[in-house]
Amino acid sequence: MFVIRSVLSNAEHPEYGSTPLDFPISDELYDHVIMQLSQMGIGRTQVQDCKINELNSWYTVLKPLESLTANVDELDYLAKRLDSFNDYEAAQFQGMASKLELSDIQDFINLTFSCQQATVIINFADLEQVGRDHIITSHGGCIPVEGYSQQDKKAEALKLILSGNGSVTPYGVVYDNGMKLEPLYDGQHFPPYLYQPCQLAIEIQPADGGSTACLYFPTPDQQLARTLERAGATDAADTRMKIVMDELPKEVSTRIDLHRESLAEINEMCRAVAGLSPPERKKLDAAVLMAQPQYASEIRQLTENLERFDFAPDVQTPEEYGRYMIQQSGRFEYDPNLEDFYDYRAYGEQKVIAENGEFNACGYICYEGILSLEELMMEDPAEQYQRESELQTGGITL
């Protein structure tokens, strides 16, 4: 689903051709898009070098951007901001952009953070709704229920209309309510904005006290590098970092140390964890407690090899494990009529010894891989496959 559909080219070298590009750019396509633009000599991190040959959008107020140049990340950020708007916010944005006669992408981006202060009247026939919208808008988007219920919605609507402060636009009659276009985006540093769920958010700031930026993991590799470049934080030794949001599994979170970790490794780990279901996340916590990884790269290896672990959630004793295996694992045909004949404890103790498993805060877990846990966490998948192949002879595991 696109918010902005464009055709971009190199203004200085039209002979390089043009490329169609939809915004927002999906994470899956981002690295490819940046490479494609770089082959045309455009798409640099902090340069407005993409000429917009064509621009189509439901947000028709953006049409003045056509024929101008913009930065690809500016277009992407603007599209993400607009993609989150409901119908009324869209009307507020378009109405105020029209009233202010905006044509610069920096102003459009900044307007996405302030347009919610404006009131827009689209249907004068419903004064109750007009008053309701204006009351909520003038109170910053929220108002106590008691105070709201006591307001005369129609009276507020009439008062607003009779004030004569409205501006007629193609998107409705707009009342700015004293709104000011604040320069939150300065042309280099994007204001923090979480477009989609993430595993980890890290605030970064150059040691000299410059503007902060937020990294949301996982993120495309190119976007990680470009965000650091925009923030002037390419040297980790001269950068302050702190975690501002953490949605990682509990045991994973406790092992993240920004002072010794590579951001690229943290990103790869978060990318692996993002694909896990809730039960798999709990299983990963159990695997982390068992393997005791020290680095994000090791946690990533555990995440990518979870199928090598057997896990019984919340099981804490051999008897509970025996009961789980016989009744819930699906490996046996449990017959409740034979309940008195099952020795859950003995069977559980036997399994724990045979599997070399352990009980921890998450449940019971055992590792069934060929490599040791230390080797598993150290090697990449290709090296693991080669090592395991070397340990296989005629289909028999040595």
MARVEX-43802 format. One record per residue (C-alpha): residue number from 1; x negated, y, z. Coordinates in steps of 0.5 Angstrom, whole numbers. Example, Ala and Ser with C-alpha at 12.3 -4.5 7.8 and 13.67 -1.06 7.14 Angstrom:
2
R seq     X     Y     Z
R   1   -25    -9    16
R   2   -27    -2    14
This chain:
398
R seq     X     Y     Z
R   1     0     0     0
R   2    -3     7    -2
R   3    -2    14     1
R   4    -6    17    -5
R   5    -8    14   -12
R   6   -13    18   -15
R   7   -18    17   -21
R   8   -25    20   -19
R   9   -31    22   -23
R  10   -38    25   -23
R  11   -37    32   -25
R  12   -44    33   -27
R  13   -44    27   -31
R  14   -38    26   -34
R  15   -41    21   -39
R  16   -42    16   -33
R  17   -34    15   -34
R  18   -29    15   -28
R  19   -26    10   -23
R  20   -19     9   -21
R  21   -19     9   -13
R  22   -13     8    -8
R  23   -13    11    -1
R  24   -14     8     5
R  25   -19     4     3
R  26   -18    -3     6
R  27   -24    -6    10
R  28   -25   -12     5
R  29   -26    -7    -1
R  30   -30    -1     3
R  31   -37    -4     2
R  32   -35    -5    -6
R  33   -32     1    -7
R  34   -38     5    -4
R  35   -43     1    -9
R  36   -39     2   -15
R  37   -39    10   -13
R  38   -46    10   -12
R  39   -47     7   -19
R  40   -44    13   -22
R  41   -48    18   -18
R  42   -43    20   -13
R  43   -40    17    -6
R  44   -46    20    -2
R  45   -44    21     6
R  46   -44    28     7
R  47   -43    31     0
R  48   -37    33    -4
R  49   -39    30   -10
R  50   -33    26   -12
R  51   -29    30   -18
R  52   -21    28   -17
R  53   -19    28   -24
R  54   -12    25   -22
R  55    -8    25   -16
R  56    -1    22   -14
R  57     2    21    -8
R  58     9    21    -4
R  59     5    27    -1
R  60     6    32    -7
R  61     4    38    -3
R  62    -3    35    -4
R  63    -3    36   -11
R  64    -8    42   -11
R  65   -13    37    -9
R  66   -13    35   -17
R  67   -19    38   -21
R  68   -23    39   -14
R  69   -29    35   -11
R  70   -28    32    -5
R  71   -32    27     0
R  72   -30    20    -1
R  73   -29    19     7
R  74   -25    25     7
R  75   -20    22     2
R  76   -20    16     6
R  77   -19    19    13
R  78   -14    24    10
R  79   -10    18     8
R  80   -11    14    14
R  81    -8    20    18
R  82    -2    21    13
R  83    -1    13    13
R  84     1    13    21
R  85     6    19    20
R  86    14    18    21
R  87    19    21    16
R  88    19    27    21
R  89    12    28    21
R  90    11    28    14
R  91    16    33    13
R  92    12    37    18
R  93     6    36    15
R  94     8    38     8
R  95    13    44    10
R  96     7    47    14
R  97     2    46     8
R  98     7    49     3
R  99     8    55     8
R 100     0    56     9
R 101    -1    55     2
R 102    -7    50     3
R 103   -11    47    -2
R 104   -18    45     1
R 105   -18    38     4
R 106   -22    40    10
R 107   -15    44    12
R 108   -11    38    10
R 109   -14    34    15
R 110   -14    39    21
R 111    -7    40    19
R 112    -5    33    21
R 113    -7    34    28
R 114    -3    41    29
R 115     3    40    24
R 116     7    36    30
R 117     8    43    33
R 118    12    46    27
R 119    20    45    27
R 120    23    43    20
R 121    30    44    18
R 122    32    39    12
R 123    40    38    14
R 124    43    45    16
R 125    50    41    17
R 126    47    37    23
R 127    46    42    28
R 128    46    37    34
R 129    40    34    30
R 130    36    40    29
R 131    37    42    36
R 132    34    35    38
R 133    28    36    34
R 134    27    43    36
R 135    27    41    43
R 136    23    35    43
R 137    18    39    38
R 138    17    45    42
R 139    16    41    48
R 140    10    37    45
R 141    14    31    43
R 142    16    29    50
R 143    21    32    55
R 144    24    29    61
R 145    30    26    60
R 146    34    30    66
R 147    32    36    62
R 148    33    34    55
R 149    40    32    57
R 150    42    39    60
R 151    40    42    54
R 152    45    45    49
R 153    43    42    42
R 154    47    46    38
R 155    46    53    41
R 156    38    51    41
R 157    39    50    33
R 158    43    56    32
R 159    38    60    36
R 160    32    58    32
R 161    36    59    25
R 162    38    66    27
R 163    31    68    30
R 164    29    69    22
R 165    23    66    23
R 166    24    61    18
R 167    20    60    12
R 168    23    56     6
R 169    19    51     3
R 170    21    45    -2
R 171    20    41     4
R 172    25    44     8
R 173    26    51    12
R 174    19    51    17
R 175    18    55    24
R 176    11    54    26
R 177    13    56    33
R 178     6    59    34
R 179     2    53    31
R 180    -5    55    29
R 181   -10    51    25
R 182   -15    49    29
R 183   -22    47    26
R 184   -22    40    29
R 185   -26    37    23
R 186   -32    41    22
R 187   -33    38    15
R 188   -38    33    18
R 189   -36    30    24
R 190   -29    27    24
R 191   -25    27    30
R 192   -24    20    34
R 193   -18    17    31
R 194   -16     9    31
R 195   -13     7    25
R 196   -12     0    26
R 197   -13    -5    32
R 198   -20    -6    34
R 199   -24   -10    39
R 200   -29    -5    41
R 201   -30     3    41
R 202   -36     6    42
R 203   -37    13    43
R 204   -44    16    40
R 205   -48    22    41
R 206   -55    25    39
R 207   -59    26    45
R 208   -60    33    43
R 209   -52    34    45
R 210   -49    34    38
R 211   -42    33    36
R 212   -40    26    38
R 213   -37    20    34
R 214   -33    14    35
R 215   -35     7    32
R 216   -29     2    32
R 217   -31    -5    31
R 218   -31    -9    27
R 219   -32    -4    21
R 220   -35    -5    14
R 221   -43    -5    14
R 222   -43     1    10
R 223   -38     5    14
R 224   -42     3    20
R 225   -48     6    17
R 226   -45    12    14
R 227   -41    14    21
R 228   -48    14    24
R 229   -51    18    19
R 230   -45    23    20
R 231   -47    24    27
R 232   -54    24    26
R 233   -55    18    30
R 234   -59    14    26
R 235   -65    13    31
R 236   -62     9    37
R 237   -67    11    41
R 238   -65    18    41
R 239   -57    16    41
R 240   -53    16    47
R 241   -47    11    47
R 242   -42     9    51
R 243   -36     4    51
R 244   -29     8    51
R 245   -25     2    49
R 246   -26    -6    50
R 247   -21   -11    47
R 248   -26   -17    47
R 249   -25   -23    51
R 250   -27   -22    58
R 251   -33   -26    59
R 252   -35   -23    52
R 253   -35   -16    55
R 254   -39   -17    61
R 255   -45   -19    56
R 256   -45   -13    52
R 257   -51    -9    53
R 258   -51    -3    49
R 259   -58    -1    51
R 260   -61    -8    48
R 261   -56   -10    43
R 262   -56    -8    35
R 263   -50    -5    33
R 264   -50    -9    27
R 265   -50   -15    31
R 266   -45   -12    35
R 267   -41   -11    29
R 268   -42   -18    26
R 269   -40   -21    33
R 270   -33   -17    33
R 271   -32   -19    26
R 272   -32   -26    28
R 273   -28   -25    35
R 274   -23   -21    31
R 275   -20   -27    27
R 276   -19   -31    33
R 277   -12   -33    36
R 278   -10   -32    43
R 279   -12   -39    45
R 280   -18   -39    41
R 281   -20   -33    45
R 282   -19   -36    52
R 283   -23   -42    49
R 284   -29   -37    47
R 285   -29   -35    54
R 286   -30   -42    57
R 287   -36   -43    52
R 288   -39   -37    54
R 289   -39   -39    61
R 290   -42   -46    59
R 291   -47   -43    54
R 292   -49   -37    58
R 293   -51   -33    52
R 294   -55   -26    53
R 295   -54   -23    46
R 296   -48   -21    41
R 297   -51   -25    36
R 298   -51   -31    40
R 299   -44   -30    42
R 300   -42   -30    35
R 301   -45   -36    34
R 302   -41   -39    39
R 303   -35   -36    36
R 304   -37   -39    29
R 305   -38   -46    32
R 306   -32   -46    37
R 307   -29   -53    33
R 308   -35   -56    36
R 309   -32   -55    43
R 310   -27   -59    46
R 311   -23   -55    51
R 312   -17   -56    56
R 313   -14   -49    59
R 314   -13   -48    66
R 315   -16   -55    68
R 316   -20   -55    74
R 317   -21   -62    77
R 318   -22   -69    74
R 319   -15   -71    76
R 320   -12   -65    72
R 321   -16   -67    66
R 322   -14   -74    66
R 323    -7   -72    66
R 324    -8   -67    61
R 325   -12   -72    56
R 326    -6   -77    57
R 327     0   -73    57
R 328    -2   -67    53
R 329    -8   -68    48
R 330    -4   -72    43
R 331    -9   -77    43
R 332    -5   -82    47
R 333     3   -84    47
R 334     5   -82    54
R 335    10   -87    57
R 336    13   -83    63
R 337    16   -90    65
R 338     9   -92    66
R 339     7   -86    70
R 340     6   -90    77
R 341     0   -94    73
R 342    -4   -88    70
R 343   -10   -87    74
R 344   -11   -80    72
R 345   -17   -78    77
R 346   -21   -84    75
R 347   -20   -83    67
R 348   -22   -76    68
R 349   -28   -77    72
R 350   -30   -82    66
R 351   -29   -77    61
R 352   -33   -71    64
R 353   -39   -76    65
R 354   -39   -78    58
R 355   -38   -72    55
R 356   -42   -68    60
R 357   -37   -63    60
R 358   -36   -57    66
R 359   -30   -54    69
R 360   -30   -46    70
R 361   -26   -41    71
R 362   -22   -42    64
R 363   -21   -49    64
R 364   -25   -55    62
R 365   -30   -55    56
R 366   -35   -60    53
R 367   -40   -59    47
R 368   -40   -64    42
R 369   -45   -61    37
R 370   -51   -65    35
R 371   -56   -59    36
R 372   -57   -56    43
R 373   -53   -50    45
R 374   -60   -46    45
R 375   -61   -48    38
R 376   -54   -47    36
R 377   -54   -40    39
R 378   -61   -39    35
R 379   -59   -41    28
R 380   -55   -38    23
R 381   -50   -43    19
R 382   -54   -44    13
R 383   -60   -47    18
R 384   -55   -50    22
R 385   -53   -54    17
R 386   -60   -56    14
R 387   -62   -58    21
R 388   -56   -62    22
R 389   -57   -66    15
R 390   -64   -67    17
R 391   -61   -71    24
R 392   -56   -75    20
R 393   -59   -82    17
R 394   -54   -86    12
R 395   -48   -83    16
R 396   -50   -85    23
R 397   -52   -79    28
R 398   -59   -80    31
